[in-house]
Amino acid sequence: MPKRTSEEARMLQELLDTAADMSAYGVMSKTDMARIRALCEVPPAYTPERVVAIRTTIVKASQAVFATMLNVSVSTVQKWESPAANKHPSGTSAKLLQMVEAKGVEALLV
């Protein structure tokens, strides 16, 4: 699982605290609060099998199309899907995969 620095963790906690205060005062909706919580959540680790499953069962796309949707190279997707490469999605790519798992491919198309 990706690690956050203490500075990143502190800033995200401050963001969540501020959002919670705004929600408590009725300035922020429960839906917006849920979105902020989801955005601040650390994405899970993605194994090669999990990446393949997302691509083939949820997105139902070739490696080339999947790479384009995630704004990465085909080579990157191939490495993620190869256990021998020992490469895993991180950062924005991991967050996008997390969204696709939760909301389906439509999460990338809005």
Z-matrix of the N, CA and C atoms (Angstrom, degrees):
N
C 1 1.457
C 2 1.525 1 108.58
N 3 1.341 2 117.10 1 136.69
C 4 1.458 3 119.99 2 -179.58
C 5 1.533 4 111.18 3 -62.65
N 6 1.311 5 115.70 4 142.02
C 7 1.466 6 121.28 5 179.08
C 8 1.520 7 109.35 6 -99.45
N 9 1.305 8 115.09 7 146.45
C 10 1.458 9 120.47 8 174.36
C 11 1.509 10 108.71 9 -104.87
N 12 1.320 11 115.82 10 148.25
C 13 1.454 12 119.10 11 174.61
C 14 1.522 13 108.05 12 -72.42
N 15 1.309 14 116.17 13 162.90
C 16 1.457 15 119.35 14 179.80
C 17 1.530 16 110.54 15 -63.72
N 18 1.330 17 116.59 16 -33.50
C 19 1.471 18 120.27 17 178.09
C 20 1.528 19 110.90 18 -66.04
N 21 1.339 20 117.19 19 -43.61
C 22 1.472 21 120.57 20 177.50
C 23 1.520 22 110.50 21 -62.67
N 24 1.314 23 115.97 22 -44.49
C 25 1.467 24 120.45 23 -179.87
C 26 1.525 25 110.95 24 -61.82
N 27 1.336 26 116.58 25 -41.78
C 28 1.465 27 120.95 26 179.27
C 29 1.520 28 111.19 27 -63.08
N 30 1.339 29 116.12 28 -45.29
C 31 1.465 30 119.87 29 -178.90
C 32 1.530 31 110.94 30 -64.54
N 33 1.321 32 117.10 31 -42.01
C 34 1.464 33 119.58 32 178.89
C 35 1.518 34 111.13 33 -65.36
N 36 1.333 35 117.32 34 -38.04
C 37 1.461 36 120.14 35 177.55
C 38 1.528 37 110.57 36 -64.58
N 39 1.317 38 116.77 37 -39.75
C 40 1.469 39 120.12 38 177.43
C 41 1.526 40 110.57 39 -64.24
N 42 1.320 41 116.71 40 -40.85
C 43 1.458 42 120.48 41 176.75
C 44 1.526 43 110.98 42 -60.63
N 45 1.327 44 116.14 43 -45.96
C 46 1.466 45 119.89 44 179.33
C 47 1.523 46 111.54 45 -64.07
N 48 1.344 47 117.28 46 -41.27
C 49 1.469 48 120.81 47 178.55
C 50 1.524 49 111.18 48 -62.26
N 51 1.330 50 116.34 49 -43.55
C 52 1.467 51 120.81 50 179.47
C 53 1.525 52 110.35 51 -63.94
N 54 1.329 53 116.25 52 -44.05
C 55 1.466 54 120.48 53 178.99
C 56 1.525 55 110.60 54 -63.11
N 57 1.327 56 116.95 55 -40.23
C 58 1.471 57 120.15 56 178.75
C 59 1.532 58 111.07 57 -63.12
N 60 1.332 59 116.21 58 -41.39
C 61 1.468 60 120.25 59 177.16
C 62 1.531 61 110.64 60 -62.67
N 63 1.329 62 116.29 61 -44.35
C 64 1.464 63 120.20 62 179.52
C 65 1.530 64 110.42 63 -62.96
N 66 1.312 65 116.07 64 -39.29
C 67 1.460 66 120.35 65 178.71
C 68 1.528 67 110.64 66 -65.65
N 69 1.331 68 116.24 67 -40.92
C 70 1.467 69 120.99 68 -179.96
C 71 1.527 70 111.72 69 -62.94
N 72 1.332 71 116.73 70 -32.31
C 73 1.464 72 121.41 71 178.87
C 74 1.521 73 112.78 72 -89.39
N 75 1.327 74 116.32 73 3.21
C 76 1.458 75 119.93 74 177.42
C 77 1.515 76 114.60 75 79.31
N 78 1.311 77 117.54 76 11.87
C 79 1.461 78 121.45 77 -179.50
C 80 1.529 79 110.82 78 -84.49
N 81 1.323 80 116.81 79 -23.52
C 82 1.459 81 121.92 80 -179.14
C 83 1.524 82 108.97 81 -124.31
N 84 1.318 83 115.93 82 136.12
C 85 1.457 84 120.25 83 -179.79
C 86 1.525 85 111.10 84 -74.41
N 87 1.325 86 115.80 85 161.74
C 88 1.465 87 120.76 86 176.85
C 89 1.529 88 110.37 87 -63.63
N 90 1.314 89 116.93 88 -34.11
C 91 1.465 90 120.89 89 178.46
C 92 1.522 91 110.40 90 -64.13
N 93 1.335 92 116.70 91 -45.97
C 94 1.468 93 119.97 92 178.49
C 95 1.523 94 111.13 93 -64.40
N 96 1.324 95 116.69 94 -37.02
C 97 1.460 96 120.57 95 178.30
C 98 1.525 97 110.08 96 -63.76
N 99 1.314 98 116.67 97 -41.84
C 100 1.470 99 120.66 98 178.45
C 101 1.523 100 110.67 99 -63.93
N 102 1.316 101 116.97 100 -38.66
C 103 1.472 102 120.58 101 178.01
C 104 1.526 103 111.20 102 -63.77
N 105 1.310 104 117.15 103 -42.06
C 106 1.466 105 120.52 104 179.85
C 107 1.526 106 109.96 105 -65.38
N 108 1.333 107 117.23 106 -42.04
C 109 1.468 108 119.68 107 176.76
C 110 1.527 109 110.89 108 -58.80
N 111 1.332 110 116.38 109 -44.25
C 112 1.468 111 120.59 110 -179.24
C 113 1.527 112 111.42 111 -64.06
N 114 1.322 113 117.03 112 -39.73
C 115 1.459 114 120.53 113 -179.89
C 116 1.526 115 112.61 114 -67.94
N 117 1.308 116 116.46 115 -29.52
C 118 1.471 117 120.44 116 -178.27
C 119 1.525 118 112.59 117 -85.87
N 120 1.291 119 117.11 118 -11.05
C 121 1.456 120 122.40 119 -178.63
C 122 1.534 121 110.90 120 -69.78
N 123 1.309 122 117.40 121 138.12
C 124 1.463 123 121.82 122 176.93
C 125 1.526 124 107.69 123 -74.59
N 126 1.335 125 118.25 124 127.57
C 127 1.462 126 119.72 125 178.87
C 128 1.530 127 111.12 126 -66.43
N 129 1.321 128 117.10 127 152.08
C 130 1.456 129 119.93 128 178.36
C 131 1.526 130 111.28 129 -71.52
N 132 1.319 131 115.84 130 170.34
C 133 1.467 132 120.70 131 174.47
C 134 1.528 133 108.25 132 -76.30
N 135 1.313 134 116.31 133 141.18
C 136 1.462 135 121.05 134 -179.32
C 137 1.525 136 110.27 135 -112.68
N 138 1.329 137 115.50 136 112.91
C 139 1.457 138 121.86 137 176.48
C 140 1.522 139 108.89 138 -78.68
N 141 1.333 140 117.51 139 162.89
C 142 1.463 141 119.27 140 176.17
C 143 1.539 142 112.50 141 -55.87
N 144 1.316 143 116.60 142 -40.84
C 145 1.473 144 120.29 143 179.70
C 146 1.526 145 111.72 144 -63.65
N 147 1.301 146 115.80 145 -38.22
C 148 1.468 147 120.02 146 -179.47
C 149 1.528 148 110.84 147 -69.17
N 150 1.327 149 117.34 148 -39.71
C 151 1.470 150 120.88 149 178.01
C 152 1.525 151 109.70 150 -63.53
N 153 1.330 152 116.78 151 -45.42
C 154 1.470 153 120.77 152 178.41
C 155 1.523 154 109.87 153 -59.98
N 156 1.330 155 117.24 154 -43.78
C 157 1.467 156 120.82 155 -179.18
C 158 1.530 157 111.36 156 -62.09
N 159 1.314 158 117.45 157 -42.20
C 160 1.471 159 120.50 158 178.37
C 161 1.522 160 109.67 159 -62.61
N 162 1.326 161 115.81 160 -47.64
C 163 1.466 162 120.10 161 -177.15
C 164 1.526 163 111.73 162 -63.99
N 165 1.340 164 117.11 163 -43.07
C 166 1.471 165 119.45 164 -172.90
C 167 1.523 166 114.24 165 -88.14
N 168 1.319 167 118.42 166 -30.19
C 169 1.471 168 119.01 167 -176.82
C 170 1.521 169 114.47 168 -102.20
N 171 1.320 170 117.54 169 -32.69
C 172 1.472 171 119.73 170 -179.26
C 173 1.525 172 110.59 171 -94.47
N 174 1.328 173 115.97 172 -54.24
C 175 1.463 174 120.46 173 -176.75
C 176 1.525 175 111.12 174 -81.29
N 177 1.339 176 116.41 175 -33.31
C 178 1.468 177 122.72 176 -179.32
C 179 1.522 178 110.94 177 54.27
N 180 1.343 179 114.14 178 56.53
C 181 1.463 180 119.98 179 -176.37
C 182 1.519 181 110.44 180 -136.04
N 183 1.314 182 114.27 181 160.49
C 184 1.463 183 120.40 182 173.51
C 185 1.526 184 108.45 183 -71.12
N 186 1.319 185 115.58 184 167.25
C 187 1.461 186 119.19 185 176.57
C 188 1.528 187 110.88 186 -60.01
N 189 1.322 188 117.21 187 -38.19
C 190 1.465 189 120.93 188 -178.70
C 191 1.535 190 111.57 189 -64.55
N 192 1.311 191 116.38 190 -45.52
C 193 1.473 192 120.25 191 179.98
C 194 1.522 193 109.88 192 -67.14
N 195 1.321 194 116.29 193 -44.06
C 196 1.466 195 121.88 194 179.32
C 197 1.534 196 109.90 195 -58.95
N 198 1.325 197 116.81 196 -45.12
C 199 1.462 198 121.08 197 178.98
C 200 1.527 199 110.97 198 -59.99
N 201 1.314 200 116.48 199 -43.02
C 202 1.462 201 120.59 200 179.01
C 203 1.526 202 110.99 201 -62.46
N 204 1.320 203 116.46 202 -41.96
C 205 1.470 204 120.40 203 -179.67
C 206 1.527 205 111.61 204 -63.20
N 207 1.334 206 116.88 205 -34.35
C 208 1.463 207 121.18 206 -178.89
C 209 1.526 208 113.14 207 -92.88
N 210 1.345 209 115.61 208 -2.52
C 211 1.465 210 122.13 209 -179.34
C 212 1.533 211 111.76 210 60.47
N 213 1.342 212 114.44 211 44.86
C 214 1.457 213 121.39 212 174.49
C 215 1.527 214 107.62 213 -129.95
N 216 1.316 215 117.75 214 170.69
C 217 1.459 216 120.75 215 179.21
C 218 1.527 217 110.94 216 -80.66
N 219 1.321 218 115.49 217 158.19
C 220 1.460 219 120.92 218 175.40
C 221 1.525 220 109.22 219 -60.13
N 222 1.310 221 116.82 220 -38.93
C 223 1.462 222 121.75 221 177.78
C 224 1.526 223 111.47 222 -57.60
N 225 1.324 224 116.59 223 -39.46
C 226 1.464 225 120.73 224 178.80
C 227 1.520 226 110.38 225 -63.36
N 228 1.327 227 117.45 226 -46.57
C 229 1.470 228 121.02 227 178.44
C 230 1.526 229 109.77 228 -60.86
N 231 1.314 230 117.25 229 -42.60
C 232 1.464 231 120.72 230 179.33
C 233 1.530 232 110.71 231 -60.72
N 234 1.310 233 117.30 232 -40.93
C 235 1.471 234 120.88 233 178.28
C 236 1.524 235 111.12 234 -66.67
N 237 1.351 236 117.33 235 -40.57
C 238 1.459 237 119.96 236 177.79
C 239 1.523 238 111.08 237 -60.82
N 240 1.331 239 116.30 238 -35.01
C 241 1.456 240 121.30 239 -175.07
C 242 1.532 241 112.90 240 -87.20
N 243 1.313 242 117.77 241 -6.05
C 244 1.460 243 122.01 242 -178.87
C 245 1.527 244 110.19 243 -102.26
N 246 1.337 245 117.40 244 115.08
C 247 1.467 246 119.04 245 178.37
C 248 1.535 247 112.45 246 -59.33
N 249 1.325 248 117.24 247 -31.76
C 250 1.466 249 120.79 248 -178.61
C 251 1.533 250 112.26 249 -68.43
N 252 1.319 251 117.76 250 -27.07
C 253 1.467 252 121.39 251 -177.51
C 254 1.523 253 112.35 252 -73.74
N 255 1.327 254 116.69 253 -24.79
C 256 1.471 255 121.89 254 -179.32
C 257 1.531 256 112.76 255 54.25
N 258 1.334 257 116.73 256 38.59
C 259 1.473 258 123.10 257 177.06
C 260 1.526 259 107.97 258 -113.06
N 261 1.320 260 115.81 259 141.64
C 262 1.457 261 120.36 260 -177.94
C 263 1.527 262 110.00 261 -135.78
N 264 1.337 263 116.74 262 147.41
C 265 1.466 264 119.41 263 176.05
C 266 1.530 265 110.24 264 -61.35
N 267 1.319 266 115.77 265 141.78
C 268 1.463 267 120.62 266 176.37
C 269 1.523 268 108.60 267 -143.85
N 270 1.299 269 115.62 268 172.57
C 271 1.457 270 120.95 269 176.82
C 272 1.514 271 113.03 270 57.02
N 273 1.324 272 115.20 271 -131.76
C 274 1.463 273 121.74 272 -176.94
C 275 1.518 274 111.70 273 -61.07
N 276 1.322 275 117.19 274 -39.45
C 277 1.467 276 120.13 275 -179.22
C 278 1.522 277 111.12 276 -62.65
N 279 1.321 278 117.16 277 -42.84
C 280 1.467 279 120.56 278 178.25
C 281 1.522 280 110.61 279 -64.26
N 282 1.322 281 116.68 280 -38.97
C 283 1.467 282 120.64 281 179.37
C 284 1.530 283 110.11 282 -65.46
N 285 1.331 284 117.03 283 -41.90
C 286 1.467 285 120.23 284 177.76
C 287 1.522 286 111.07 285 -63.43
N 288 1.322 287 117.50 286 -41.22
C 289 1.469 288 120.19 287 177.28
C 290 1.525 289 110.79 288 -63.51
N 291 1.306 290 116.70 289 -39.14
C 292 1.469 291 121.09 290 177.26
C 293 1.532 292 110.26 291 -60.86
N 294 1.324 293 116.55 292 -42.93
C 295 1.467 294 120.66 293 178.94
C 296 1.524 295 110.98 294 -65.20
N 297 1.327 296 117.23 295 -41.55
C 298 1.468 297 120.93 296 179.92
C 299 1.527 298 109.82 297 -63.94
N 300 1.326 299 117.05 298 -41.90
C 301 1.471 300 119.51 299 177.89
C 302 1.521 301 111.61 300 -61.52
N 303 1.311 302 116.57 301 -39.94
C 304 1.467 303 120.94 302 -176.55
C 305 1.526 304 113.37 303 -79.71
N 306 1.326 305 116.96 304 -39.80
C 307 1.463 306 121.13 305 -170.57
C 308 1.521 307 114.57 306 -116.06
N 309 1.334 308 117.35 307 -7.34
C 310 1.451 309 119.86 308 -176.96
C 311 1.513 310 111.15 309 87.92
N 312 1.317 311 115.18 310 175.57
C 313 1.467 312 121.28 311 -176.93
C 314 1.523 313 111.61 312 -61.69
N 315 1.308 314 118.22 313 -23.25
C 316 1.462 315 122.31 314 179.87
C 317 1.522 316 111.38 315 -58.68
N 318 1.328 317 117.08 316 -25.73
C 319 1.466 318 120.70 317 179.60
C 320 1.530 319 111.21 318 -62.24
N 321 1.335 320 116.89 319 -26.37
C 322 1.466 321 120.60 320 179.16
C 323 1.519 322 112.70 321 -90.00
N 324 1.293 323 117.51 322 -12.91
C 325 1.458 324 121.33 323 -171.71
C 326 1.515 325 114.21 324 -101.40
N 327 1.305 326 118.22 325 2.82
C 328 1.470 327 120.20 326 179.41
C 329 1.498 328 112.03 327 -91.62
